Amino acid sequence: MHRLFSRKPLHLIMTDSDGERHQLKRVLGPVNLVSLGIGVVIGAGIFVLTGQAAANYAGPAIVLSFIISAIGCALAGLCYAEFASMIPLSGSAYTYAYATLGELFAWIIGWELVLEYLFGASTVAVGWSGYVVSFFRDFGITVPAIMAQAPFLFSAGHGWHASGALVNGPAVFIVVMMTTLLVIGIHESAKFNNVIVIVKLIVIVTFICCGIFFIKYINWVPFIPPNTGRLGSFGWSGVLRGSGVIFFAYIGFDALSTAAQEARNPQRDMPIGILGSLAICTVLYILVAGIMTGVVKYTNLAVPDPIAVAVDAAGPGLAWLRPFIKIGAIGGLSSVVLVLLMGQPRVFFAMARDGLLPKTFARVHPRFKTPYVTTILTGSVAAVVAGILPINILGELVSIGTLLAFLIVCISVMVLRYRHPELPRAFRTPFVPFVPIAGAIITLLQMVFLPGSTWLRLAVWTAIGLAIYFGYSIRRSHLRSLPPEIGPAAVTAPASGAGAVSRQEPVQ
């Protein structure tokens, strides 16, 4: 048990990262952080999963689902920001957990992040496919359904069944293209990111401003459709299940927390950035979901491109908007696929650097200087998954994996406050233990109301991860080979300088 919860000293994390990190300047103010948050949050959730959740779980009350998810995200985000201020390095929650909770928790979080990044990229790719097919259809070009849909579909009433299609070709295409770019080496500048953010906002605001005139109020009746007799199938349980499913809409905001080291005043600016971007995105989500379910009946939104369906349903009055909506969605979703496919190899890279995965996973291309092995592996698996699985199954998997990671983060912050209150924190989660407890409860509540089949898939996924850990990783961890005085028997607290060791204490 002692070995399972061994923590990696902070000075070793800093040393291992010397070759890939650089000294960051504190140049980001609250406006920059809010803009960054909007850029990473606005993505597949609003363009893709909103329609799925409305059609299958919540109906027009999907707007309430967004509010519940936003509250859970805000509480978890505050906890995440504290971790980021303590260990302002790359590696995401995996690195934070390794330094504070121990190797087993680090592995679990790292493994669940695969659901967020790899399966997230597949989910967005399926949504991208839907908008591309719809865009071509507007110009009289029909992509055969046999080459543009998942061969396997799943519904609560019928279970798994064949669709008659062979593969979702466009989804595979975008994953392969983005993977190729990442292997070669693509560097997104701040200007490019700002352009993408502006395009997304223009598309969404234009839809809101124009679509409001085509609302049919009868489509909002009943606002909360009566429960069908099954847990999570409409009614209030459907609203809660919908909040868990569309939690996918908020993934990526955790990346904002990692900017703590670059914030001018993290104690003040990080809460503004996190809560401000979540508030703006939540308002946009609510307006889009409300208008979408007002323009077209929610039962018709179980498609990969719900905004396009709403625009089409509005008739000639919004015909001019169709290509702009779809181009904006295609461009925005492309960047999301790219970012998600970029994130997963970095987690694998960090785990391989620690010996928890084969050292091949830490290989860097001699010419392109990219983690090409893990990038190709991630892209290959994501392409296969995007090509054969439906978007509702993928979205639920991503949501429950991310919710589990956030649940652990909320609990971890609270535990660490009591175990090591002396550790320096540039940002401190307010109202501890109430904020982390509330975040954990809301996150767990959203998980509870996800379908039982999703829980089963999570259990299988976690079991596979634990089998790999106990069968391979635990015996090859680099932490095991370190002397006790600097290895897993020590936990360090940095001084004012990043990575400086001020004290050592035995692990409890």
C-alpha positions, 0 to 999 in steps of 0.5 A: 500500500505504501508503494501505491501511494508514493509521491514524486518529489516536486524537485524531481518533477521540475528536473524531469521537465527542465528540457521541455519547459521554459520560464513563463512571464506573468503577462495574462490579465483577466481579459486574456484568461476569459478569452482563453477560456472561451476559446477552449470551452466553445466546441463540440458541446454546443455544435454537436451534443446539445441536440443529442441530449435534448432529443434523448434525455431533457427536451427543451429543459436542456437549458437547465442541464447546462446550468447544473453542469456549469455550477459543477464545472465552476466548483471543480475549476476552482479546485483545479486552479489550486493544483495548477498554482502549486505545480505550474507545469505541463502534464495536466492532472496526472502530474499534479496527482503524482506530486500530491496523492501518489502514483496509483491516483496519478495512473488512474487520472492519467488513464481517465484522461484518455477518455477526455482527449482520445475519445473526445477527439473521436466525438468531435470528429463525428460531429465534424463529419455531420456538418461536412456532410450537411455542408456538401448537401447544400451544394448538391453533393451527397456523401453516401450514408454508407460511408458517412455513418457509424456501422453500429448504433445504440439506443436505450430502447433497442440496444446495439444494432447495425446501421447498414453503413461501413464506416464514418469516412469524414470522421476518419479523414479529419482525425488522420489529417490532424494527426499528420499535422501533429506529427510533422509539427504544427504551432498555433500562434496566439493570433490564430487562436484568437481568430478561431475564437472570433469565428466561433463567437460570430457564428454563435451570436449570429445564430442567436440573433437571427434564430430568435425570430423563428421560434415556435413556442409550441416546440417548448411545450412541455418544457420538461417532458414527462418521464417515460418510466425509465430513470434518466429518460426525460422528467427531472432525472432526464435533466440530471442525466442530460447535465452529465452528458452535456458536461462534454460541452465544458471539457477543456476549461481545465486547460485554463487552470494551467495558465496560473503561472502566466497570470499577473495576479493568480489569486484574483485573475484565475477565479475571474478567468475560470468563472467569467469564461464559464459564465459567458459560455453558459449564457451562450449555451443556454441561448443556443439550446433554447433557440434550437429547441424553439425552432425545431422540435427536440425529438428531431435533434438526435443528429450530429449537426443540430444547429444545421438542422435548426437552420434548415428548419427555419426555412428560406428566412435563414437560408443565407446563414446555412453556409456560414453556420456550417463553415464556422462549425467545421473550422471550430471543430477542426481546431478542437480535434487538433487540440485534443489529439495534441493533449493526449500524446503529452499525457502518454509522454509524461507517463512514459518519462516516469516509467509507467509506460514503455519508453517508446512512448517518450520517443521524439521524432529526430527531425520534427521534434514531436512525440510521434509514436504516441501521436500516431498511436493516439490518432490511429485509435481515435480514427478507428473509434470515430469511424465505427461508434455513434456520437451518443456513446462517445459523448457519454464515455468522455463525460463520465471519464472527465467527471471522474477526474474532476471528482478526484481533483475536488477530493484531493484539494480538500485532503491535501489542505489538511495533510499539507497546509504548509505547501505554498499556493499561489491560488487558494480555493475559497471556502474549503471544505465547502467548495470542494465538497459541493463540487464533488457532490454535484460531479458525483450526482451527474455521474450517478444519473448517466446510463448504467451502460456508461458506468459499465464501460467506465468500469471495464476501461478502469479495470483495463487500466489497473491491469496494465498498472499492476501488470507492467507499470508498478514494477517499472516505475522510475520512482522505485529506483530512487534512494529513500531520501529523495524517492517515494519516501519523501515529499517536498514543498517548493520555496518561492522559487519553482522547484526549490526544496524547502523541507522533506517529510515522510509520506503518511 
